[in-house]
């Protein structure tokens, strides 16, 4: 995820600068992130490479390759702040202005936040309400069973990886064209691993994963507020990752407990 998102973030910011267009810059960023997804899919699906190894390699490429590209293009190794990039606008919904809780949360929010909410709903519909979603779940649960009923497993996996690349690219664009108006080195700061943890905590369910990301986002916000109380910056920065570890421990315990129960029933 981080490799795709970082390349998308860099190329989106630089692309919007050189084309002087928000949408062309976004398309360039998305295309770059999806190219990394194609590379990942090719190595995993057709060369039988370990997903973990190629994932680590692409993450390292994202961390250091973007810095190298940034230096070649701008002469700087830290950020692209010297180049004027386009940013996604914020939306104001008058109907939500006076609504408690939701009003302050959703008013004056970047358009990509609404895109993320909409994407969650669309993915849920695709996975659980369409024939393609049924094939996708069957491939994920049992590739051999899916093959036996005529489903092209590699084609389905390739399509899903492209969709994942698109979503990861959108995350990268948010960082460099919404959260900040420029690219900075390693600006994901481990958020890709937090996203992976959220997916595992939710057992692959899109609504559950969205809820988990809100939890980790809240931990990140608390960390920012904690710095105002003069807590050590290192302690505040740890909070989102501590929340992630606790969540994974709870999920791991729950899964192992279920397995132990099933094993006992099988023995009986």
N, C-alpha and C positions, 0 to 999 in steps of 0.2 A: 504493500500500500504506500509506504513512505517514498519509495523510489518513483512510483507513478505520480504521486501528489507533488513531490518536489520539482520534478521536471515540468509538470503542468503549471506549477506556480511560477517558475522562472520564465518559461516560454510565453505564458499568458501575459505576464507583466511587460516583458520585452516586446512581445508581438503587438500589444496595444500601444506601446510607445512608438514603434516604427511605422505602424499602419495608421496611427492616430484614430483608432476605432476600437471601442469596447468589445463589440461582437466579433470582429476579426481576431483580436487578441485572445478572446475566450476560445474561439475555434482552434487557433494555433495551439493553445495550452491543452485543450482536450485531445487534439490529434496527437500531440507529443506523449501525453500520459497513456493514451490507448496504444501507441506504438510500443511502449514499455510492456503493456499488458500482452501484446502479441508476442513479444520476445519471451515473456514468462510462459505463455501458453505453448509456444513452439518447443521450448526446452522440456517442459513438464510432460506434454501430451505426446510429442513425436520423438523426442530423444530420451525419454524415460529418466530425466534428471530428477533428483530429490527436490520436491517443492520447497523444503526448508532451506536447502543450500542455494538454489537459484534465487529464492526470495531474499536471503541475506546478501547475496552478491548484488542484486539489483538495488537493495536498500543502500549498500555501501556506494554503489555507482551514483545513486541519487544524492547522497550526502556530499561526496567529493567531486563528482562529475559536474554538478551544478555550480560549485565554487570555481572550478576550472573554466567552465563556459562563461560565467559571470566575469572572471578576470580577463578572458580573451576579448569580450565584447565591451566591457566598461572600464577595464583597467583597475577595478576594485575587487577585493576578495570578501568583503563583509556584506554589502547590500547594493541595491540598484537605485538608491535614493536620489542619485544625480540625474536620473532619467525620469521624465514625467510619464507616468502610466495612468491608464484609465481605471476607474473604480466603479463597481456596481452600486447603484443608488439605494437609498433607504426608502421604505414605503411608510406612509402614514395613513391609517384607516380611521376616519372620523367616528365611525360607528363604535369602535372599541375604546374611544378616548376616555369615557367615564365608567368603563367596566372594571370592577375591582380585580386585582391580580393580573388578569389577562391584558387589560389596557396598557399598563406600564411595560409588560413583557413583550407584547407584539406590536406596539406602536413605535414608530421610528426604528424599525428593524430592517436590516439589510435584506434585499430581495432574495439572496441566496438562502437565507434561513427559511423563507416560505417555500423555496424550491426543494429544500431538504425534507420539509414536512410533506409536501406533495409527492416527492419521490418515494417516501416511506409507504404512503397509501397505495401508490401505483404498483410498487413491488409486492405489497401484500396481495393485491388483486391478481397480479400475474401469477404468483406462486400458488395461491390457494383457490383461484376461481377460473383458471384457463387450462386448456389441454396442454399447452407448453409447460405450465407450472407443474402439472401432474408428471410429465416426462422428466422435468428437472428434478423433482423430488425422488422419483424412482431411480434416476441415475445416481443421485447423492446417497441413497440408502442402500442400493444393491445394483452396481453396474452390470453384473452378470445376468441378473433377472431382467434388467432393462434391455440388454442385448438379445435375450431369448424371445422378446416380444417385438423385435424389429426396430428398436430405438438406436439411432446412431449416437453412441455414448461420447465419442471424441468431438463430434460436431456440437452436441449439446453443451459439453464442458467448455469448448472454445467460445461459444456464444456467451455463456455465463461469465467467462473471464473477460471478454470484451465489455460486457455491461459493468463488471466490477471496475475495469479500467476507466470507464466513463465516470462512474460515481467517485472514484478516487481522485480523478482529475478535477471534478467539481469541488472536492474538498481542498485541493491545492489552490484552485482559483480563489476560493474564499479567503485563504490565508494571505495572498499577495494582491488581491484586487477588491477586498472588502474589509477584512480585519485590519490589514495594513495597506497603504497605497503603493507598496513596493515590495521587492523580494529581499529577504535576508537569509544568510546561510543557515542551514539546518532549522528552518523556521517551523517545521512540524514538531520538533522536540519530543519525539516518542509518541505522538498522538496516533500514529498508525498502529502501534502495539496496543494502545488503549482501545482503539476501534476493534481490533481482533479479539481482545478480551471481552468487549461488549457483545460481540457476535457469539462467543462461546457461552457467556452467561445466559444469553437468551435462547440458546440451543438452535440458533439459526432463524428464529422467528423475527421478522422485520419490525413489528410493533414493540416486541420485547427489547430488541437491540436499540431501538430509538429511545425507549425508556431508560436503558442502561447508560446510553450516551448523555442523557439529561442528568443522570446521577453524577457521572464523572465531570460533566460540565459544571454542575453545582459545586463539586469539590474544588475545581479549578477557580471558580469565582470566590469561594471561601478563602482559598489560598491568597488571592489578590487582596481581599479585605484584611486578611491576617497581617499582611505586611504593614498596613496602616497602624497597627497596634505595636509596632516595633519588634515583632517576632523575627527571628533570624530568617533571612530570605531563603536559605537552604531548606529550613523546616517547612516553610510555606510552599515551596516548590515540590516537596515530597508528597503533599496531601493527595493530589489526584492519583498518584501511583500507589499510595497506601490504600486508598479506596478500591483501586483495581485489584490489588493483591488480596484484600479481605474478601471481595466479591468472588474471586476465583477460588479461594479456599472454601467458602461456603458452598459454592457450586460443586466443587470437587468432593466435598464431604457428602453432599446430597446424592450425587451420582453413585459414589462408592457404597453408600448406605442402601440405595435401591438395588445395586448389584448383589450385595450380601443377602438381602431379603430374598431375591430371586434364586440365589444359589441354595439357600436353606430350604425353600419350597421345593426345588428340584430334587434335593436329597430325600425329602419326605416322600 
